[in-house]
Amino acid sequence: MNSEYQKRIKLAKEAANDFFKSIDKTGDMEMLEHHKQIDEMYLKALDVTGVDTEEERDFYFQYSTFYEYKAAFIVNRGEFARLAGDKKTFTTHELKEVYDALTMVIDSAIKNNDKYQSDYIRYKEKIISDFNKTLEEHGFTVKKEGCYIATAVYGSYDCPQVWVLRSYRDKAIARHFCGRIFIRAYYFISPILVKKFSGSQWFIHLWRGVLDAIVGHLLKQGY
């Protein structure tokens, strides 16, 4: 990696650490929303990277870490519990806005970069998985829902392909009345199909080909 990028990303990370230490010391959680200077320092590091380079890949990981730590900081300092009140169980759909804020940097990388797109998708999976674990460590329950067939086919609710399908569901299908009707029908029928046929290899192979084609198409569209 070029030395100028390393110098700038190091300064950004140090500023981010000082930012969180200052909030920890003062207890002023409102300061969390005032990090424009930190963002600018990270973006200065991006200025000296090339397109689809190791530096650019590292930048998206490093910058995402700032937002990961911010989200964990909110949970660890009790701010999430204060905002949640008595609510202890959340569906992934209810956490969508939280996830969107958490993954905004890596989502940009997924949409705008081809060479390392699979790396970025896997990293997004890790970001959300780690955040869910943080919530659970603080007594919250994250109830995973939907994508029954895709989960059965790919073997994990949190795998990259299922994340792409869920992103399309939330950002496109669920925005329209007919789409929401379709989602309700899918949630009613798909658990029955999965329960009956998920152990059959023909079921897996049939849906794997269909879903792989759909996921590939959605990735090209930026989901």
C-alpha positions as CSV (number, residue, x, y, z in Angstrom):
1,M,0.0,0.0,0.0
2,N,1.2,3.5,-0.8
3,S,2.7,5.4,2.1
4,E,0.4,8.5,1.7
5,Y,-2.7,6.3,2.1
6,Q,-1.3,4.6,5.1
7,K,-0.5,7.9,6.7
8,R,-4.0,9.4,6.1
9,I,-5.9,6.3,7.2
10,K,-3.8,6.1,10.4
11,L,-4.6,9.8,11.2
12,A,-8.3,9.1,10.6
13,K,-8.3,6.0,12.9
14,E,-6.5,8.0,15.6
15,A,-9.0,10.8,15.3
16,A,-11.9,8.3,15.6
17,N,-10.3,6.7,18.7
18,D,-10.0,10.2,20.3
19,F,-13.6,10.9,19.3
20,F,-15.0,7.9,21.2
21,K,-12.7,8.5,24.2
22,S,-13.9,12.1,24.5
23,I,-17.6,10.9,24.5
24,D,-16.7,8.2,27.0
25,K,-15.1,10.7,29.3
26,T,-17.8,13.4,29.1
27,G,-20.8,11.0,28.9
28,D,-22.3,13.3,26.2
29,M,-23.9,10.8,23.8
30,E,-25.3,13.6,21.6
31,M,-21.7,14.1,20.4
32,L,-22.0,10.8,18.5
33,E,-23.9,12.5,15.8
34,H,-21.3,15.1,15.2
35,H,-18.4,13.4,13.4
36,K,-18.2,15.3,10.2
37,Q,-14.5,15.9,10.7
38,I,-13.9,12.2,11.2
39,D,-15.7,11.4,8.0
40,E,-13.7,14.0,6.1
41,M,-10.4,12.6,7.4
42,Y,-11.4,9.1,6.2
43,L,-12.4,10.5,2.8
44,K,-9.1,12.2,2.4
45,A,-7.5,8.7,2.6
46,L,-9.9,7.6,-0.2
47,D,-8.6,10.5,-2.3
48,V,-5.2,8.8,-2.7
49,T,-6.5,5.3,-3.6
50,G,-7.0,4.0,-7.1
51,V,-10.1,2.3,-8.4
52,D,-10.3,-1.4,-7.5
53,T,-7.0,-1.3,-5.6
54,E,-5.9,-2.9,-2.4
55,E,-5.9,0.5,-0.8
56,E,-9.5,1.1,-1.8
57,R,-10.5,-2.3,-0.5
58,D,-8.8,-1.6,2.8
59,F,-10.3,1.9,3.0
60,Y,-13.9,0.5,2.9
61,F,-13.1,-2.0,5.6
62,Q,-11.4,0.6,7.8
63,Y,-14.1,3.2,7.3
64,S,-16.8,0.7,7.9
65,T,-15.1,-0.1,11.2
66,F,-15.8,3.4,12.4
67,Y,-19.6,2.9,12.0
68,E,-19.4,-0.6,13.4
69,Y,-17.8,0.8,16.6
70,K,-20.3,3.7,16.7
71,A,-23.2,1.2,16.7
72,A,-21.5,-1.0,19.3
73,F,-20.7,2.0,21.4
74,I,-24.4,3.0,21.5
75,V,-25.4,-0.5,22.7
76,N,-22.6,-0.8,25.2
77,R,-23.3,2.6,26.8
78,G,-26.9,1.8,27.3
79,E,-28.2,4.3,24.7
80,F,-29.9,1.6,22.6
81,A,-31.7,0.3,25.7
82,R,-32.9,3.8,26.6
83,L,-34.3,4.3,23.1
84,A,-35.9,0.8,23.0
85,G,-37.6,1.3,26.4
86,D,-39.2,-2.0,27.5
87,K,-38.9,-3.6,24.1
88,K,-36.4,-6.5,24.2
89,T,-37.2,-8.5,21.0
90,F,-36.7,-7.1,17.5
91,T,-37.2,-8.5,14.0
92,T,-34.6,-7.9,11.4
93,H,-37.1,-5.8,9.5
94,E,-37.6,-3.6,12.6
95,L,-33.8,-3.1,12.7
96,K,-33.6,-2.2,9.0
97,E,-32.9,1.5,9.6
98,V,-30.2,0.6,12.2
99,Y,-28.6,-1.9,9.7
100,D,-28.7,0.7,6.9
101,A,-26.8,3.2,9.1
102,L,-24.4,0.6,10.2
103,T,-23.6,-0.7,6.7
104,M,-23.8,2.6,4.7
105,V,-20.1,2.6,3.8
106,I,-19.9,-1.1,2.8
107,D,-23.2,-0.8,0.9
108,S,-21.6,2.0,-1.2
109,A,-18.6,-0.3,-1.9
110,I,-20.9,-3.2,-2.9
111,K,-22.8,-0.9,-5.3
112,N,-19.9,0.8,-6.9
113,N,-17.1,-1.8,-7.1
114,D,-16.9,-5.0,-9.0
115,K,-13.4,-6.5,-8.3
116,Y,-13.9,-6.9,-4.6
117,Q,-17.7,-7.0,-4.5
118,S,-17.8,-10.6,-3.0
119,D,-15.4,-9.5,-0.3
120,Y,-17.6,-6.5,0.6
121,I,-20.7,-8.6,0.7
122,R,-19.1,-11.1,3.1
123,Y,-17.9,-8.2,5.2
124,K,-21.4,-6.8,5.4
125,E,-22.6,-10.2,6.6
126,K,-20.0,-10.1,9.4
127,I,-20.8,-6.5,10.4
128,I,-24.5,-7.3,10.9
129,S,-23.8,-10.6,12.6
130,D,-21.4,-9.0,15.0
131,F,-23.9,-6.2,15.8
132,N,-26.7,-8.8,16.5
133,K,-24.3,-10.6,18.8
134,T,-23.7,-7.3,20.7
135,L,-27.4,-6.8,21.1
136,E,-27.9,-10.3,22.4
137,E,-25.0,-9.9,24.9
138,H,-27.0,-7.0,26.3
139,G,-30.2,-9.0,26.7
140,F,-31.9,-8.3,23.4
141,T,-33.3,-10.9,21.0
142,V,-33.0,-10.6,17.3
143,K,-35.7,-12.6,15.6
144,K,-34.7,-13.5,12.1
145,E,-37.6,-13.7,9.6
146,G,-38.3,-14.4,6.0
147,C,-36.3,-15.8,3.0
148,Y,-37.1,-19.4,4.1
149,I,-36.4,-21.0,0.7
150,A,-33.1,-19.1,0.2
151,T,-32.0,-19.9,3.7
152,A,-32.7,-23.6,3.1
153,V,-30.9,-23.6,-0.2
154,Y,-27.8,-21.7,0.9
155,G,-27.6,-23.1,4.4
156,S,-27.5,-19.8,6.3
157,Y,-29.9,-16.9,7.0
158,D,-26.8,-14.6,7.1
159,C,-25.0,-15.7,4.0
160,P,-24.3,-13.1,1.3
161,Q,-26.8,-14.4,-1.2
162,V,-29.6,-14.2,1.3
163,W,-28.6,-10.7,2.3
164,V,-28.9,-9.6,-1.4
165,L,-32.4,-11.1,-1.6
166,R,-33.5,-9.5,1.6
167,S,-32.1,-6.2,0.4
168,Y,-34.2,-6.4,-2.7
169,R,-37.2,-7.3,-0.7
170,D,-36.8,-4.3,1.6
171,K,-35.7,-1.7,-0.9
172,A,-37.9,-2.7,-3.8
173,I,-40.7,-5.2,-3.3
174,A,-41.9,-4.0,0.1
175,R,-42.3,-0.4,-1.2
176,H,-45.4,-1.3,-3.2
177,F,-48.8,-2.6,-2.1
178,C,-48.8,-5.5,-4.4
179,G,-45.2,-6.3,-3.4
180,R,-46.3,-6.4,0.3
181,I,-49.1,-8.8,-0.6
182,F,-46.6,-11.0,-2.4
183,I,-44.3,-11.0,0.6
184,R,-47.2,-12.0,2.9
185,A,-48.1,-14.9,0.6
186,Y,-44.5,-16.0,0.4
187,Y,-44.1,-16.0,4.2
188,F,-47.3,-18.1,4.4
189,I,-46.4,-20.7,1.7
190,S,-42.6,-21.0,1.8
191,P,-42.3,-22.4,5.4
192,I,-44.6,-25.2,4.4
193,L,-42.5,-26.0,1.3
194,V,-39.3,-25.8,3.2
195,K,-40.6,-28.1,6.0
196,K,-41.7,-30.7,3.4
197,F,-39.0,-30.6,0.8
198,S,-35.8,-29.0,2.2
199,G,-34.2,-32.4,2.8
200,S,-34.6,-33.3,-0.8
201,Q,-31.6,-32.8,-3.1
202,W,-33.8,-32.0,-6.1
203,F,-35.4,-29.2,-4.2
204,I,-32.1,-27.7,-3.3
205,H,-30.7,-28.0,-6.9
206,L,-33.9,-26.7,-8.5
207,W,-34.0,-23.5,-6.4
208,R,-30.2,-23.0,-6.3
209,G,-30.1,-22.5,-10.0
210,V,-33.0,-20.1,-9.9
211,L,-31.7,-18.1,-7.0
212,D,-28.1,-17.9,-8.3
213,A,-29.4,-16.3,-11.4
214,I,-31.6,-13.9,-9.5
215,V,-28.8,-12.9,-7.1
216,G,-26.4,-12.4,-10.0
217,H,-28.9,-10.0,-11.7
218,L,-29.6,-8.1,-8.4
219,L,-25.8,-7.7,-7.7
220,K,-25.4,-6.0,-11.1
221,Q,-28.3,-3.6,-10.1
222,G,-26.5,-2.7,-6.9
223,Y,-28.5,-4.7,-4.3
